[in-house]
């Protein structure tokens, strides 16, 4: 009975997939599980994977709530580009002499620049939410508008150039360490814990799930479905905005052409790998986090064993196909009939 419950636990398959990848790395990549402390910082392949997966985890957390309401947001990458561009343009860095030592200072107070970047991300989410919840547009069409226009706006802001940031305190956001661990992991943990508490300790999670299962019934039951849908798109863009700040801080520049490129597809894949159905309804935040770790571990594995980077895209496409097929009700019925026929 316990084994049956374990095998049918929602997180069993994503955890099993992650364990298989880690096992492959153990065999194929020498010293994969080796951890060491240098200058008070913890280093190793596992830390590197978690750190590089941080922006994707944030995007996946936001995408989880959108998909749970039967929606989709393919403008996440554009929001990342806009957020990073706004922060980089405002912070920049001007060299000044302080006590005879050259130092870079921010063009705009850092807290104000971060607030403006997050405000831009929230506006992106409000735009998507208004189109989906207010005008009733199909989510993929509504967010496609921002996917194209948003990255174009970011490129207009920068004149198509890469904006370099010189202000060192900003770098801590994406590449700094706190108590031996990357600071980005603390940001991800904080967002995950706050989101999980809101969904579990309040009725918000139940409301979102109800809208995803049957939006008409949820509205007739008294739920403000439009408000909920608007909220999840704003929240998704907020997560993407934070991810954009982390990416810009990590690479010390804003690249409107490539920042967050195809991140929305990886986020959708992470959510589906975690067990959330694209048809809406039940969702799993923890599963989405595991899904993001699976994607980053897969990328690390492919690069580490010397395979061409193009293989990564092929493998991801195969995974998407298998996940979509496994969620198909027709495929499930065919599988049950074949199993019964063989029995």
N, C-alpha and C positions, 0 to 999 in steps of 0.2 A: 504493500500500500504506500509506504513512504517513497519507494523507488518510483512508483507510478506518479505520485505527486511531484517528485523532483523532475522527472522527464517532461511533465506537462506544465511546469512553471514557466511563466512568460519570459523570464530571463535566462532560461536554461540554454536555448539555442544561441543567443548572442554571446553568452559567456563561454559556451563550448567552442564557438568559432574563434573567439579571442584566444582561448587556451591553445587551440590547434596552431594558430599563427605564432604564438610565443614558443611553442614546442619546436616549430620549424626553425625559428630564430636561434633557439638553444643549440640545435644541431648544426645549422648552416653558418651562423655568425659567431665567431670566437669572442668570448668575453661579453656576451650580450647582457647577462645578468650581473656583470661586475659593476659595483658602485664604489666610488671613492670620494673623499672629501679634500678639496683644494681651496685654500684661503677661506675656509669656513663655509664653502658652498658644496652641495652634493651634486656630483656629476655621474653620468652613466647613460646607457642607451634608453633605459626605462624612463629616466627623468627627461631626456631629450624628446622622446615620443610624447609624453604627457604635456610638455611645454609647447611643442609645435601643434598639438591637438587642441590647445586652449581656445583659439579663435573659432575653430570648427565646433567645439562643444557649446560655446555660447550661441552660435548660429543655430545649432541643432535644438537647443532648449527652446528658443523662440519659435522655431519651425514646428516643434512638437505641438504647441497649442494651436497653431494655425491649421495644421493637418487634422487635429482632433475635431475641428469644427467643419470638416469637409473642404477646407480651403487649401491654398498653396501660395507661396510667395517666392517668385523667381527674381525678385528685385533685391535680394539680400546682398549680392556682390556689389551692386550699384550703391547701395546704402553704405557699405563698407568704404567704398571709394570716396563718397561725399564726406563722410565723417572724418576720415583720415586727411582728406584734402583741406577741410576747414581748419582742423587742428594745426596742420603743418603750416598753413599760410599765416595763421594768427601768431603762432609761437615763433617760428623761424629761428632767429638768433642773430644778434648784433654784437660784434666784438668791441669790448671796452677795456680800458686799463684800470685795474683796481690794485692799488698799492704797488704799482709797477709791474703787475702780472696781467697778461691778456686773458680775459674771460668772456664767454658768450652769455648774454642776457636775453631773455625772451622779449619779443616785440610787443606782446600782449601778456598780461598776467596769466599764468598757466591755468589757474582755476577757471578763469573767464573763457579761455580758449577751449578747454575741455567741455565747459557748459554749452558753449556755442556749437561745438561738434555734436554733442548729444542732442541739443535742440534741433539741429538739422536732421538728425536721424529720426527724431520724434515726428517732425513734419513729414518726412517720407512715409512713416507708418500711418499718420493721420490721413495722408493723401490716399494710400491704398485702402485704408479702412472706410473712408468716405465713398470711394468708388464701389467697393464690395457691399458694405452694409447699407450705405445711403442710396446709391443709384442701382444696386442690384446687378452689377456687372459680374461676369464670370471671373473668379479669382485669378486664373491664369492669364486672362486678357488684361485685367486691371493692373496686375503687377508687371506684365510685360511692358506696359507703357513706361513705368518708372525704370524698369531694367534697361531700356534703351535710352530714355531721356536722362536718367540720373547719371549714368556714366558720361554721357555727353556734357552735362552740366559741370561735372567734376573736371573734365578736360578743358572746358571753357574757362573755368576758374584759374587753371594753371597754364593756359595757353599751350596745352599739350606737352608741357615740360615736367620734369621730375623736380618736386620741391624738397630741398634738403633742410633738415632740422639740425641745429647746432646746440640747442639748449639741453645740457646734460640731465637735469632732473626729469625731463620728459622721457628719457630713455629707460628710466626705472620701471615704467609701467609695463613695458614689453620684454625687457631683458634684465631687470633687476632681480635681486635675491633678498629674501626675508627669512630669517631663521634657517638658512641653508637651502631653502627651496625657492624655485622661481616665483616671483611675485604674481605672475599671471595665474598660477594655480590657486592662489588665495582669492583672486577676483572670480574665477570660475566657481570655486567652492561657495563663495558668498552668494552669487547669483542663483546657484542651484539650491542652496538651503532656503533662501528667502522664497523662491518660487515654489519649492516643495511644501513649505509651511503654509503658504497662501492657498495652495491647491488642496491640502489635506486637513488643515485646521479650520478652514472656512468652507462655505458651500460653493466656492468658485470652481473647483475641480468638477463637482457634480453638474454644475450648470453648463460648463464647457462640454462635458461628455454628453449631456442631454441634447444640446444643440447639434452635436455631431451625429448622434443617433437618429434624431428626427426633429429638424428645426421647426416644422409646422406644429407638431405636438408640443414642443417646448414653448412656442409663442402662445399657443392656446392655453397652456398651463400657467401663463402669467409671466414667463421669463422675457426679459428685454433682450431678445436675440440680437438685434442690431447693435446694441451697446456692447454686448459680449464680443461679437465679431469685430467691431471697431477696436476694442481693447486688445484683442490678440494680435492684430496687425501692428498696432502701435508698440506692443511689447516685443514683437519679433524684430521690428526695426531698431528698437532700443538695444536689444542684444547684439544686433549687427553693428550698431554704432560703437558699442564698447569693443567689439572684435576689431573694428577698423582702427580704433585708437591703439590697440595692442599691436596690430600689424605695423602701423606707421611708426610706433615707438621702437619696435624691434628692428626694423630695417633703416630707421633714422631718416626716413623720407616718405613722401607721398607720391605714389605712382598711379595716377588716375586711369592709366591704360590697363594696368595689370593687377592692381590691388583688389583682392576679393574675387578675381575672375573665376567663374564656375564654382564659387563657394556655395551658392544656393543648391547646386546639384549634389554636392557632397553632403550638405546638410539634410537634404531630402533622403538621400541614401542612408545616412546615419539614423534618421528617425525610423525608416522602414526596417532597417537591420535590427533596431531595438525592439521591434514588435508592434509598433503603432501602425494601424491599418490606414491606407490611403483613402478608404471609404469613410473615415471619421469615426467618432465614438471613443472607445477605450484607447488610452494612451499610456506611455511609460516614460517618465523623465529619465529614470535610471537607465532604461534600455537605450535611450537616445545617446546618453553619455558613453555607454559601452559601444554603441555603433560608431561613434566618432573615434573612439580609441581603436576599433577594428580597422577603420579606414586609414588612420595614420600609421598603425602597425603594419598594415599591408603595404603602404607606400615605402616605409622604412625597409621592410623585408626585400622588396623588389630592387631597391637601390643598393642594398647591402650585399646581395648575392650576385650583383653585376649584370642584372638584366637591363635591357634598354628601357628608358622612361616611358616609351610608348606602350609597353606591356601593361603598365599601370592602368591606362585608360581602357584597354581591352578587358582586363580583369574586372574593373569596375562595371563595365557594360554587361558582362556576364552575370555579375552579382545582382545588378538591377533586374535583369531578365528573370533570374531564378526567384528573387523576392516577389516580383509581380505575379509570376506564375503560382507561387506558393500561396498567395493571397486570393487567387481566383477561386470563386465558389464552384465554377464549372469543373476546374481541375481537381478540386477536392472531391467532388462527387464522382468524377471519373476514377480517381485513386481508390475511393472506398469501394466502388463497384468491382474494380480489378482485384482488390484484396479479397473481397468476398468470393469472387469467382475462383480465385486460386485456392481458397480455403475449401 
